[in-house]
Amino acid sequence: MQGILAPVQFLIFLISLALVLNYLITGTGAAAATISIVVKTCALYAIMITGSIWEKIVFGKWLFVPAFFWEDVFSMLVLSLHTAYLVMLIGDYGTVRERMLLALVAYATYAINATQFLLKLRAARLQSAPARMVVTA
């Protein structure tokens, strides 16, 4: 499931980022940007829930297993910032611009977190690759 959700969430992120930046630059498109942030946040919740289920099945613990501890810690920050955006939106706190700026901060943390997971995945693939033999003449 993660193999499907992660790229979908990344595509949603890229579209939403463009919409948010467009709003911040031009002052237009607030509704589209807002909808995209909500969709991105829903995708984030979906990947967090399925990821914690996967960790429970594979490692016997819902979150914060040693293999993914720091990624999970940072994921909580990402989730908190996205949730703060929803609270601001639903409670009508701050201006649209302030909410969009919070979304950018949330997106920056998401990008860092996604990079953490990609580096972890790459390292795991490199470790599992068969040792190459060096041929000398």
N, CA, C and O atoms as CSV, one atom per row, in Angstrom:
chain,resi,resn,atom,element,x,y,z
A,1,MET,N,N,0.824,-1.184,0.000
A,1,MET,CA,C,0.000,0.000,0.000
A,1,MET,C,C,0.877,1.260,0.000
A,1,MET,O,O,0.576,2.236,-0.687
A,2,GLN,N,N,1.963,1.224,0.778
A,2,GLN,CA,C,2.855,2.385,0.845
A,2,GLN,C,C,3.458,2.695,-0.521
A,2,GLN,O,O,3.668,3.859,-0.863
A,3,GLY,N,N,3.735,1.655,-1.296
A,3,GLY,CA,C,4.321,1.835,-2.615
A,3,GLY,C,C,3.397,2.572,-3.575
A,3,GLY,O,O,3.856,3.161,-4.554
A,4,ILE,N,N,2.105,2.542,-3.300
A,4,ILE,CA,C,1.128,3.273,-4.113
A,4,ILE,C,C,0.877,4.653,-3.510
A,4,ILE,O,O,0.891,5.662,-4.216
A,5,LEU,N,N,0.647,4.684,-2.203
A,5,LEU,CA,C,0.304,5.943,-1.538
A,5,LEU,C,C,1.428,6.976,-1.568
A,5,LEU,O,O,1.171,8.168,-1.737
A,6,ALA,N,N,2.655,6.532,-1.407
A,6,ALA,CA,C,3.771,7.490,-1.352
A,6,ALA,C,C,3.909,8.287,-2.650
A,6,ALA,O,O,3.989,9.514,-2.590
A,7,PRO,N,N,3.939,7.643,-3.823
A,7,PRO,CA,C,4.043,8.451,-5.048
A,7,PRO,C,C,2.793,9.308,-5.302
A,7,PRO,O,O,2.898,10.427,-5.805
A,8,VAL,N,N,1.614,8.778,-4.954
A,8,VAL,CA,C,0.383,9.558,-5.123
A,8,VAL,C,C,0.435,10.796,-4.233
A,8,VAL,O,O,0.112,11.900,-4.673
A,9,GLN,N,N,0.844,10.605,-2.982
A,9,GLN,CA,C,0.947,11.744,-2.069
A,9,GLN,C,C,1.971,12.762,-2.582
A,9,GLN,O,O,1.759,13.969,-2.464
A,10,PHE,N,N,3.068,12.281,-3.146
A,10,PHE,CA,C,4.088,13.188,-3.664
A,10,PHE,C,C,3.539,14.000,-4.840
A,10,PHE,O,O,3.820,15.193,-4.954
A,11,LEU,N,N,2.765,13.361,-5.706
A,11,LEU,CA,C,2.154,14.076,-6.828
A,11,LEU,C,C,1.168,15.131,-6.308
A,11,LEU,O,O,1.151,16.261,-6.796
A,12,ILE,N,N,0.358,14.761,-5.330
A,12,ILE,CA,C,-0.568,15.720,-4.708
A,12,ILE,C,C,0.219,16.884,-4.110
A,12,ILE,O,O,-0.169,18.044,-4.254
A,13,PHE,N,N,1.317,16.572,-3.443
A,13,PHE,CA,C,2.184,17.597,-2.849
A,13,PHE,C,C,2.673,18.582,-3.909
A,13,PHE,O,O,2.602,19.795,-3.709
A,14,LEU,N,N,3.168,18.068,-5.030
A,14,LEU,CA,C,3.692,18.948,-6.078
A,14,LEU,C,C,2.609,19.867,-6.644
A,14,LEU,O,O,2.841,21.058,-6.852
A,15,ILE,N,N,1.427,19.305,-6.890
A,15,ILE,CA,C,0.319,20.113,-7.406
A,15,ILE,C,C,-0.087,21.163,-6.377
A,15,ILE,O,O,-0.270,22.334,-6.707
A,16,SER,N,N,-0.223,20.729,-5.133
A,16,SER,CA,C,-0.630,21.650,-4.070
A,16,SER,C,C,0.418,22.735,-3.854
A,16,SER,O,O,0.076,23.906,-3.682
A,17,LEU,N,N,1.675,22.355,-3.861
A,17,LEU,CA,C,2.751,23.339,-3.701
A,17,LEU,C,C,2.652,24.416,-4.777
A,17,LEU,O,O,2.786,25.605,-4.486
A,18,ALA,N,N,2.418,24.000,-6.017
A,18,ALA,CA,C,2.280,24.963,-7.110
A,18,ALA,C,C,1.081,25.884,-6.872
A,18,ALA,O,O,1.161,27.089,-7.113
A,19,LEU,N,N,-0.026,25.317,-6.400
A,19,LEU,CA,C,-1.223,26.122,-6.145
A,19,LEU,C,C,-1.008,27.107,-4.988
A,19,LEU,O,O,-1.441,28.257,-5.055
A,20,VAL,N,N,-0.342,26.648,-3.940
A,20,VAL,CA,C,-0.070,27.516,-2.792
A,20,VAL,C,C,0.868,28.645,-3.203
A,20,VAL,O,O,0.627,29.807,-2.877
A,21,LEU,N,N,1.933,28.304,-3.915
A,21,LEU,CA,C,2.866,29.330,-4.372
A,21,LEU,C,C,2.176,30.314,-5.309
A,21,LEU,O,O,2.425,31.517,-5.240
A,22,ASN,N,N,1.314,29.809,-6.181
A,22,ASN,CA,C,0.559,30.691,-7.073
A,22,ASN,C,C,-0.266,31.678,-6.258
A,22,ASN,O,O,-0.285,32.872,-6.556
A,23,TYR,N,N,-0.951,31.177,-5.224
A,23,TYR,CA,C,-1.750,32.083,-4.391
A,23,TYR,C,C,-0.853,33.126,-3.719
A,23,TYR,O,O,-1.168,34.316,-3.730
A,24,LEU,N,N,0.249,32.685,-3.141
A,24,LEU,CA,C,1.125,33.618,-2.425
A,24,LEU,C,C,1.739,34.665,-3.351
A,24,LEU,O,O,1.987,35.794,-2.930
A,25,ILE,N,N,1.982,34.303,-4.590
A,25,ILE,CA,C,2.590,35.228,-5.551
A,25,ILE,C,C,1.546,36.156,-6.175
A,25,ILE,O,O,1.772,37.358,-6.308
A,26,THR,N,N,0.395,35.580,-6.557
A,26,THR,CA,C,-0.588,36.363,-7.307
A,26,THR,C,C,-1.779,36.835,-6.474
A,26,THR,O,O,-2.466,37.782,-6.856
A,27,GLY,N,N,-2.026,36.180,-5.338
A,27,GLY,CA,C,-3.202,36.524,-4.543
A,27,GLY,C,C,-4.485,35.919,-5.084
A,27,GLY,O,O,-5.573,36.225,-4.597
A,28,THR,N,N,-4.364,35.060,-6.091
A,28,THR,CA,C,-5.543,34.399,-6.660
A,28,THR,C,C,-5.445,32.894,-6.464
A,28,THR,O,O,-4.363,32.340,-6.270
A,29,GLY,N,N,-6.607,32.247,-6.521
A,29,GLY,CA,C,-6.624,30.787,-6.432
A,29,GLY,C,C,-6.623,30.253,-5.020
A,29,GLY,O,O,-6.178,29.129,-4.787
A,30,ALA,N,N,-7.112,31.032,-4.071
A,30,ALA,CA,C,-7.110,30.583,-2.671
A,30,ALA,C,C,-7.938,29.324,-2.480
A,30,ALA,O,O,-7.531,28.423,-1.747
A,31,ALA,N,N,-9.096,29.247,-3.129
A,31,ALA,CA,C,-9.972,28.075,-2.948
A,31,ALA,C,C,-9.291,26.803,-3.454
A,31,ALA,O,O,-9.308,25.776,-2.775
A,32,ALA,N,N,-8.697,26.871,-4.638
A,32,ALA,CA,C,-8.010,25.695,-5.191
A,32,ALA,C,C,-6.843,25.283,-4.305
A,32,ALA,O,O,-6.640,24.095,-4.054
A,33,ALA,N,N,-6.076,26.257,-3.831
A,33,ALA,CA,C,-4.941,25.951,-2.955
A,33,ALA,C,C,-5.424,25.329,-1.656
A,33,ALA,O,O,-4.837,24.362,-1.169
A,34,THR,N,N,-6.488,25.879,-1.096
A,34,THR,CA,C,-7.029,25.347,0.160
A,34,THR,C,C,-7.502,23.914,-0.016
A,34,THR,O,O,-7.192,23.055,0.810
A,35,ILE,N,N,-8.240,23.646,-1.071
A,35,ILE,CA,C,-8.715,22.275,-1.333
A,35,ILE,C,C,-7.524,21.341,-1.490
A,35,ILE,O,O,-7.537,20.224,-0.971
A,36,SER,N,N,-6.504,21.785,-2.196
A,36,SER,CA,C,-5.333,20.933,-2.420
A,36,SER,C,C,-4.605,20.615,-1.113
A,36,SER,O,O,-4.089,19.510,-0.946
A,37,ILE,N,N,-4.560,21.563,-0.197
A,37,ILE,CA,C,-3.909,21.324,1.098
A,37,ILE,C,C,-4.710,20.303,1.905
A,37,ILE,O,O,-4.138,19.426,2.553
A,38,VAL,N,N,-6.022,20.423,1.862
A,38,VAL,CA,C,-6.871,19.461,2.575
A,38,VAL,C,C,-6.693,18.058,1.975
A,38,VAL,O,O,-6.593,17.076,2.710
A,39,VAL,N,N,-6.654,17.971,0.646
A,39,VAL,CA,C,-6.436,16.672,-0.011
A,39,VAL,C,C,-5.070,16.118,0.370
A,39,VAL,O,O,-4.945,14.931,0.669
A,40,LYS,N,N,-4.041,16.971,0.363
A,40,LYS,CA,C,-2.686,16.540,0.743
A,40,LYS,C,C,-2.670,16.038,2.180
A,40,LYS,O,O,-2.016,15.040,2.487
A,41,THR,N,N,-3.390,16.731,3.064
A,41,THR,CA,C,-3.427,16.331,4.471
A,41,THR,C,C,-4.137,14.992,4.623
A,41,THR,O,O,-3.703,14.153,5.413
A,42,CYS,N,N,-5.209,14.778,3.888
A,42,CYS,CA,C,-5.907,13.482,3.927
A,42,CYS,C,C,-4.990,12.356,3.431
A,42,CYS,O,O,-4.966,11.268,4.006
A,43,ALA,N,N,-4.243,12.627,2.369
A,43,ALA,CA,C,-3.288,11.637,1.858
A,43,ALA,C,C,-2.218,11.340,2.906
A,43,ALA,O,O,-1.807,10.191,3.075
A,44,LEU,N,N,-1.776,12.368,3.597
A,44,LEU,CA,C,-0.778,12.187,4.657
A,44,LEU,C,C,-1.330,11.297,5.770
A,44,LEU,O,O,-0.656,10.372,6.222
A,45,TYR,N,N,-2.542,11.577,6.203
A,45,TYR,CA,C,-3.164,10.736,7.236
A,45,TYR,C,C,-3.265,9.288,6.757
A,45,TYR,O,O,-2.985,8.364,7.521
A,46,ALA,N,N,-3.661,9.085,5.511
A,46,ALA,CA,C,-3.779,7.725,4.966
A,46,ALA,C,C,-2.440,7.001,4.995
A,46,ALA,O,O,-2.370,5.838,5.395
A,47,ILE,N,N,-1.377,7.679,4.574
A,47,ILE,CA,C,-0.069,7.026,4.550
A,47,ILE,C,C,0.466,6.794,5.968
A,47,ILE,O,O,1.162,5.810,6.217
A,48,MET,N,N,0.139,7.699,6.890
A,48,MET,CA,C,0.561,7.505,8.285
A,48,MET,C,C,-0.157,6.310,8.909
A,48,MET,O,O,0.461,5.514,9.616
A,49,ILE,N,N,-1.445,6.183,8.655
A,49,ILE,CA,C,-2.212,5.068,9.215
A,49,ILE,C,C,-1.733,3.747,8.626
A,49,ILE,O,O,-1.479,2.797,9.366
A,50,THR,N,N,-1.609,3.677,7.307
A,50,THR,CA,C,-1.163,2.424,6.699
A,50,THR,C,C,0.290,2.116,7.070
A,50,THR,O,O,0.663,0.951,7.213
A,51,GLY,N,N,1.101,3.154,7.224
A,51,GLY,CA,C,2.495,2.936,7.643
A,51,GLY,C,C,2.587,2.383,9.055
A,51,GLY,O,O,3.409,1.509,9.330
A,52,SER,N,N,1.758,2.883,9.940
A,52,SER,CA,C,1.791,2.370,11.315
A,52,SER,C,C,1.258,0.942,11.371
A,52,SER,O,O,1.731,0.135,12.171
A,53,ILE,N,N,0.278,0.625,10.529
A,53,ILE,CA,C,-0.211,-0.764,10.455
A,53,ILE,C,C,0.903,-1.672,9.949
A,53,ILE,O,O,1.102,-2.766,10.477
A,54,TRP,N,N,1.633,-1.221,8.926
A,54,TRP,CA,C,2.747,-2.000,8.399
A,54,TRP,C,C,3.804,-2.232,9.474
A,54,TRP,O,O,4.302,-3.347,9.631
A,55,GLU,N,N,4.149,-1.164,10.223
A,55,GLU,CA,C,5.134,-1.316,11.293
A,55,GLU,C,C,4.656,-2.315,12.338
A,55,GLU,O,O,5.456,-3.094,12.857
A,56,LYS,N,N,3.366,-2.306,12.653
A,56,LYS,CA,C,2.812,-3.240,13.638
A,56,LYS,C,C,2.932,-4.677,13.131
A,56,LYS,O,O,3.312,-5.575,13.882
A,57,ILE,N,N,2.607,-4.889,11.854
A,57,ILE,CA,C,2.673,-6.233,11.275
A,57,ILE,C,C,4.117,-6.717,11.187
A,57,ILE,O,O,4.413,-7.856,11.549
A,58,VAL,N,N,5.011,-5.864,10.712
A,58,VAL,CA,C,6.403,-6.265,10.473
A,58,VAL,C,C,7.230,-6.277,11.755
A,58,VAL,O,O,8.016,-7.198,11.974
A,59,PHE,N,N,7.060,-5.265,12.604
A,59,PHE,CA,C,7.920,-5.099,13.771
A,59,PHE,C,C,7.210,-5.324,15.103
A,59,PHE,O,O,7.855,-5.335,16.151
A,60,GLY,N,N,5.879,-5.504,15.073
A,60,GLY,CA,C,5.136,-5.758,16.310
A,60,GLY,C,C,4.869,-4.514,17.139
A,60,GLY,O,O,4.481,-4.617,18.302
A,61,LYS,N,N,5.072,-3.334,16.554
A,61,LYS,CA,C,4.872,-2.080,17.262
A,61,LYS,C,C,4.293,-1.074,16.276
A,61,LYS,O,O,4.703,-1.018,15.117
A,62,TRP,N,N,3.327,-0.273,16.753
A,62,TRP,CA,C,2.632,0.646,15.856
A,62,TRP,C,C,3.537,1.722,15.278
A,62,TRP,O,O,3.435,2.028,14.090
A,63,LEU,N,N,4.396,2.289,16.060
A,63,LEU,CA,C,5.285,3.363,15.604
A,63,LEU,C,C,6.559,3.368,16.436
A,63,LEU,O,O,6.649,2.697,17.464
A,64,PHE,N,N,7.519,4.116,15.988
A,64,PHE,CA,C,8.776,4.354,16.702
A,64,PHE,C,C,9.607,3.084,16.918
A,64,PHE,O,O,10.265,2.929,17.946
A,65,VAL,N,N,9.566,2.183,15.936
A,65,VAL,CA,C,10.455,1.026,16.002
A,65,VAL,C,C,11.871,1.531,15.737
A,65,VAL,O,O,12.046,2.527,15.036
A,66,PRO,N,N,12.876,0.864,16.282
A,66,PRO,CA,C,14.243,1.360,16.104
A,66,PRO,C,C,14.640,1.606,14.639
A,66,PRO,O,O,15.363,2.560,14.352
A,67,ALA,N,N,14.182,0.771,13.726
A,67,ALA,CA,C,14.562,0.914,12.321
A,67,ALA,C,C,14.052,2.212,11.687
A,67,ALA,O,O,14.647,2.717,10.735
A,68,PHE,N,N,12.958,2.746,12.215
A,68,PHE,CA,C,12.361,3.957,11.649
A,68,PHE,C,C,12.102,5.022,12.707
A,68,PHE,O,O,11.243,5.883,12.516
A,69,PHE,N,N,12.819,4.979,13.802
A,69,PHE,CA,C,12.517,5.864,14.920
A,69,PHE,C,C,12.538,7.341,14.524
A,69,PHE,O,O,11.558,8.052,14.743
A,70,TRP,N,N,13.649,7.809,13.943
A,70,TRP,CA,C,13.765,9.235,13.646
A,70,TRP,C,C,12.842,9.655,12.510
A,70,TRP,O,O,12.356,10.786,12.487
A,71,GLU,N,N,12.603,8.755,11.576
A,71,GLU,CA,C,11.645,9.056,10.518
A,71,GLU,C,C,10.247,9.236,11.116
A,71,GLU,O,O,9.509,10.138,10.722
A,72,ASP,N,N,9.890,8.370,12.071
A,72,ASP,CA,C,8.584,8.470,12.729
A,72,ASP,C,C,8.481,9.731,13.592
A,72,ASP,O,O,7.438,10.384,13.628
A,73,VAL,N,N,9.559,10.061,14.274
A,73,VAL,CA,C,9.550,11.289,15.086
A,73,VAL,C,C,9.288,12.494,14.180
A,73,VAL,O,O,8.445,13.337,14.487
A,74,PHE,N,N,10.003,12.567,13.084
A,74,PHE,CA,C,9.825,13.697,12.169
A,74,PHE,C,C,8.451,13.651,11.506
A,74,PHE,O,O,7.861,14.693,11.222
A,75,SER,N,N,7.941,12.438,11.258
A,75,SER,CA,C,6.591,12.297,10.705
A,75,SER,C,C,5.551,12.911,11.632
A,75,SER,O,O,4.555,13.466,11.168
A,76,MET,N,N,5.775,12.815,12.932
A,76,MET,CA,C,4.835,13.417,13.886
A,76,MET,C,C,4.836,14.941,13.759
A,76,MET,O,O,3.791,15.578,13.892
A,77,LEU,N,N,5.999,15.519,13.504
A,77,LEU,CA,C,6.074,16.964,13.274
A,77,LEU,C,C,5.314,17.335,12.002
A,77,LEU,O,O,4.548,18.298,11.982
A,78,VAL,N,N,5.536,16.561,10.947
A,78,VAL,CA,C,4.841,16.795,9.678
A,78,VAL,C,C,3.328,16.724,9.891
A,78,VAL,O,O,2.586,17.598,9.444
A,79,LEU,N,N,2.887,15.681,10.573
A,79,LEU,CA,C,1.461,15.487,10.837
A,79,LEU,C,C,0.905,16.612,11.704
A,79,LEU,O,O,-0.211,17.079,11.478
A,80,SER,N,N,1.670,17.040,12.683
A,80,SER,CA,C,1.230,18.134,13.568
A,80,SER,C,C,1.040,19.432,12.796
A,80,SER,O,O,0.056,20.140,13.008
A,81,LEU,N,N,1.962,19.747,11.914
A,81,LEU,CA,C,1.852,20.983,11.134
A,81,LEU,C,C,0.674,20.941,10.162
A,81,LEU,O,O,-0.033,21.935,10.000
A,82,HIS,N,N,0.463,19.799,9.519
A,82,HIS,CA,C,-0.692,19.659,8.633
A,82,HIS,C,C,-1.995,19.768,9.434
A,82,HIS,O,O,-2.959,20.387,8.984
A,83,THR,N,N,-2.010,19.166,10.611
A,83,THR,CA,C,-3.196,19.234,11.466
A,83,THR,C,C,-3.430,20.657,11.950
A,83,THR,O,O,-4.575,21.103,12.027
A,84,ALA,N,N,-2.372,21.365,12.272
A,84,ALA,CA,C,-2.504,22.771,12.681
A,84,ALA,C,C,-3.135,23.587,11.558
A,84,ALA,O,O,-3.942,24.480,11.812
A,85,TYR,N,N,-2.768,23.281,10.326
A,85,TYR,CA,C,-3.400,23.965,9.201
A,85,TYR,C,C,-4.902,23.707,9.209
A,85,TYR,O,O,-5.693,24.638,9.058
A,86,LEU,N,N,-5.301,22.443,9.383
A,86,LEU,CA,C,-6.735,22.120,9.403
A,86,LEU,C,C,-7.454,22.843,10.535
A,86,LEU,O,O,-8.568,23.333,10.353
A,87,VAL,N,N,-6.819,22.910,11.700
A,87,VAL,CA,C,-7.417,23.617,12.842
A,87,VAL,C,C,-7.608,25.090,12.493
A,87,VAL,O,O,-8.658,25.672,12.762
A,88,MET,N,N,-6.589,25.678,11.896
A,88,MET,CA,C,-6.699,27.092,11.495
A,88,MET,C,C,-7.808,27.288,10.470
A,88,MET,O,O,-8.567,28.254,10.541
A,89,LEU,N,N,-7.896,26.366,9.517
A,89,LEU,CA,C,-8.908,26.469,8.475
A,89,LEU,C,C,-10.316,26.307,9.047
A,89,LEU,O,O,-11.188,27.142,8.808
A,90,ILE,N,N,-10.530,25.238,9.797
A,90,ILE,CA,C,-11.862,24.957,10.343
A,90,ILE,C,C,-12.277,26.021,11.356
A,90,ILE,O,O,-13.439,26.428,11.393
A,91,GLY,N,N,-11.329,26.471,12.174
A,91,GLY,CA,C,-11.623,27.490,13.184
A,91,GLY,C,C,-11.584,28.905,12.648
A,91,GLY,O,O,-11.856,29.858,13.379
A,92,ASP,N,N,-11.247,29.049,11.372
A,92,ASP,CA,C,-11.113,30.363,10.735
A,92,ASP,C,C,-10.125,31.248,11.494
A,92,ASP,O,O,-10.367,32.437,11.706
A,93,TYR,N,N,-9.003,30.638,11.900
A,93,TYR,CA,C,-7.945,31.376,12.584
A,93,TYR,C,C,-6.958,31.907,11.552
A,93,TYR,O,O,-6.655,31.230,10.569
A,94,GLY,N,N,-6.467,33.096,11.774
A,94,GLY,CA,C,-5.478,33.688,10.884
A,94,GLY,C,C,-6.079,34.067,9.547
A,94,GLY,O,O,-7.253,33.824,9.267
A,95,THR,N,N,-5.236,34.668,8.736
A,95,THR,CA,C,-5.654,35.041,7.384
A,95,THR,C,C,-5.380,33.875,6.447
A,95,THR,O,O,-4.692,32.920,6.808
A,96,VAL,N,N,-5.920,33.964,5.255
A,96,VAL,CA,C,-5.637,32.940,4.247
A,96,VAL,C,C,-4.137,32.874,3.999
A,96,VAL,O,O,-3.570,31.787,3.890
A,97,ARG,N,N,-3.500,34.021,3.912
A,97,ARG,CA,C,-2.050,34.068,3.673
A,97,ARG,C,C,-1.281,33.374,4.805
A,97,ARG,O,O,-0.354,32.608,4.545
A,98,GLU,N,N,-1.663,33.639,6.050
A,98,GLU,CA,C,-0.985,32.989,7.187
A,98,GLU,C,C,-1.165,31.475,7.134
A,98,GLU,O,O,-0.237,30.725,7.438
A,99,ARG,N,N,-2.346,31.032,6.752
A,99,ARG,CA,C,-2.575,29.583,6.640
A,99,ARG,C,C,-1.730,28.997,5.512
A,99,ARG,O,O,-1.186,27.901,5.644
A,100,MET,N,N,-1.623,29.722,4.414
A,100,MET,CA,C,-0.803,29.244,3.286
A,100,MET,C,C,0.675,29.176,3.681
A,100,MET,O,O,1.387,28.257,3.276
A,101,LEU,N,N,1.125,30.136,4.458
A,101,LEU,CA,C,2.515,30.105,4.932
A,101,LEU,C,C,2.742,28.913,5.856
A,101,LEU,O,O,3.789,28.268,5.797
A,102,LEU,N,N,1.761,28.623,6.709
A,102,LEU,CA,C,1.866,27.424,7.547
A,102,LEU,C,C,1.909,26.173,6.677
A,102,LEU,O,O,2.664,25.243,6.962
A,103,ALA,N,N,1.110,26.146,5.628
A,103,ALA,CA,C,1.137,24.999,4.713
A,103,ALA,C,C,2.526,24.838,4.097
A,103,ALA,O,O,3.005,23.715,3.940
A,104,LEU,N,N,3.172,25.946,3.749
A,104,LEU,CA,C,4.530,25.858,3.198
A,104,LEU,C,C,5.514,25.267,4.202
A,104,LEU,O,O,6.374,24.466,3.836
A,105,VAL,N,N,5.389,25.659,5.455
A,105,VAL,CA,C,6.245,25.083,6.501
A,105,VAL,C,C,5.966,23.585,6.620
A,105,VAL,O,O,6.893,22.781,6.713
A,106,ALA,N,N,4.696,23.218,6.617
A,106,ALA,CA,C,4.322,21.799,6.682
A,106,ALA,C,C,4.894,21.050,5.481
A,106,ALA,O,O,5.375,19.925,5.620
A,107,TYR,N,N,4.842,21.668,4.309
A,107,TYR,CA,C,5.358,21.027,3.110
A,107,TYR,C,C,6.884,20.883,3.151
A,107,TYR,O,O,7.432,19.891,2.672
A,108,ALA,N,N,7.549,21.861,3.715
A,108,ALA,CA,C,9.008,21.757,3.851
A,108,ALA,C,C,9.374,20.584,4.754
A,108,ALA,O,O,10.303,19.834,4.455
A,109,THR,N,N,8.645,20.426,5.862
A,109,THR,CA,C,8.929,19.291,6.754
A,109,THR,C,C,8.584,17.971,6.071
A,109,THR,O,O,9.268,16.967,6.269
A,110,TYR,N,N,7.513,17.976,5.262
A,110,TYR,CA,C,7.156,16.770,4.505
A,110,TYR,C,C,8.287,16.400,3.546
A,110,TYR,O,O,8.646,15.228,3.433
A,111,ALA,N,N,8.845,17.387,2.862
A,111,ALA,CA,C,9.937,17.124,1.914
A,111,ALA,C,C,11.154,16.535,2.625
A,111,ALA,O,O,11.794,15.616,2.114
A,112,ILE,N,N,11.467,17.065,3.795
A,112,ILE,CA,C,12.585,16.520,4.582
A,112,ILE,C,C,12.279,15.087,4.994
A,112,ILE,O,O,13.139,14.212,4.891
A,113,ASN,N,N,11.064,14.844,5.458
A,113,ASN,CA,C,10.664,13.511,5.911
A,113,ASN,C,C,10.677,12.509,4.750
A,113,ASN,O,O,11.128,11.376,4.913
A,114,ALA,N,N,10.188,12.923,3.594
A,114,ALA,CA,C,10.204,12.046,2.423
A,114,ALA,C,C,11.641,11.708,2.041
A,114,ALA,O,O,11.936,10.575,1.660
A,115,THR,N,N,12.527,12.684,2.142
A,115,THR,CA,C,13.940,12.451,1.850
A,115,THR,C,C,14.537,11.452,2.833
A,115,THR,O,O,15.322,10.589,2.441
A,116,GLN,N,N,14.164,11.566,4.127
A,116,GLN,CA,C,14.634,10.592,5.120
A,116,GLN,C,C,14.277,9.170,4.703
A,116,GLN,O,O,15.123,8.276,4.728
A,117,PHE,N,N,13.020,8.967,4.321
A,117,PHE,CA,C,12.563,7.634,3.935
A,117,PHE,C,C,13.242,7.150,2.659
A,117,PHE,O,O,13.592,5.974,2.553
A,118,LEU,N,N,13.431,8.044,1.691
A,118,LEU,CA,C,14.101,7.641,0.454
A,118,LEU,C,C,15.551,7.249,0.703
A,118,LEU,O,O,16.044,6.279,0.127
A,119,LEU,N,N,16.231,7.998,1.557
A,119,LEU,CA,C,17.610,7.645,1.897
A,119,LEU,C,C,17.675,6.306,2.633
A,119,LEU,O,O,18.578,5.505,2.395
A,120,LYS,N,N,16.720,6.070,3.522
A,120,LYS,CA,C,16.661,4.795,4.247
A,120,LYS,C,C,16.406,3.648,3.266
A,120,LYS,O,O,17.036,2.595,3.365
A,121,LEU,N,N,15.489,3.848,2.324
A,121,LEU,CA,C,15.189,2.841,1.311
A,121,LEU,C,C,16.397,2.566,0.432
A,121,LEU,O,O,16.710,1.414,0.133
A,122,ARG,N,N,17.069,3.629,0.021
A,122,ARG,CA,C,18.263,3.472,-0.819
A,122,ARG,C,C,19.356,2.711,-0.081
A,122,ARG,O,O,19.995,1.828,-0.653
A,123,ALA,N,N,19.570,3.048,1.183
A,123,ALA,CA,C,20.584,2.349,1.980
A,123,ALA,C,C,20.247,0.867,2.119
A,123,ALA,O,O,21.130,0.013,2.042
A,124,ALA,N,N,18.975,0.569,2.324
A,124,ALA,CA,C,18.557,-0.830,2.453
A,124,ALA,C,C,18.784,-1.588,1.148
A,124,ALA,O,O,19.212,-2.742,1.162
A,125,ARG,N,N,18.497,-0.940,0.030
A,125,ARG,CA,C,18.719,-1.582,-1.269
A,125,ARG,C,C,20.205,-1.805,-1.522
A,125,ARG,O,O,20.601,-2.844,-2.052
A,126,LEU,N,N,21.020,-0.834,-1.145
A,126,LEU,CA,C,22.462,-0.992,-1.342
A,126,LEU,C,C,23.023,-2.113,-0.481
A,126,LEU,O,O,23.911,-2.848,-0.911
A,127,GLN,N,N,22.503,-2.243,0.736
A,127,GLN,CA,C,22.961,-3.318,1.623
A,127,GLN,C,C,22.537,-4.685,1.116
A,127,GLN,O,O,23.260,-5.666,1.296
A,128,SER,N,N,21.381,-4.759,0.489
A,128,SER,CA,C,20.891,-6.064,0.038
A,128,SER,C,C,21.398,-6.438,-1.347
A,128,SER,O,O,21.196,-7.569,-1.787
A,129,ALA,N,N,22.050,-5.515,-2.042
A,129,ALA,CA,C,22.601,-5.804,-3.372
A,129,ALA,C,C,23.737,-6.802,-3.227
A,129,ALA,O,O,24.525,-6.710,-2.286
A,130,PRO,N,N,23.832,-7.752,-4.147
A,130,PRO,CA,C,24.921,-8.742,-4.064
A,130,PRO,C,C,26.285,-8.055,-4.234
A,130,PRO,O,O,26.439,-7.105,-5.000
A,131,ALA,N,N,27.219,-8.556,-3.519
A,131,ALA,CA,C,28.584,-8.001,-3.604
A,131,ALA,C,C,29.116,-8.226,-5.012
A,131,ALA,O,O,28.988,-9.315,-5.573
A,132,ARG,N,N,29.701,-7.201,-5.561
A,132,ARG,CA,C,30.261,-7.314,-6.915
A,132,ARG,C,C,31.714,-7.814,-6.801
A,132,ARG,O,O,32.494,-7.380,-5.954
A,133,MET,N,N,32.009,-8.715,-7.673
A,133,MET,CA,C,33.362,-9.250,-7.685
A,133,MET,C,C,34.259,-8.335,-8.502
A,133,MET,O,O,33.862,-7.835,-9.554
A,134,VAL,N,N,35.438,-8.127,-8.020
A,134,VAL,CA,C,36.419,-7.313,-8.734
A,134,VAL,C,C,37.324,-8.270,-9.503
A,134,VAL,O,O,37.945,-9.165,-8.928
A,135,VAL,N,N,37.381,-8.062,-10.798
A,135,VAL,CA,C,38.209,-8.930,-11.649
A,135,VAL,C,C,39.518,-8.179,-11.924
A,135,VAL,O,O,39.515,-7.028,-12.362
A,136,THR,N,N,40.618,-8.853,-11.658
A,136,THR,CA,C,41.926,-8.258,-11.947
A,136,THR,C,C,42.633,-9.107,-12.983
A,136,THR,O,O,42.422,-10.318,-13.049
A,137,ALA,N,N,43.450,-8.492,-13.774
A,137,ALA,CA,C,44.163,-9.211,-14.830
A,137,ALA,C,C,45.503,-9.673,-14.344
A,137,ALA,O,O,46.250,-10.299,-15.097
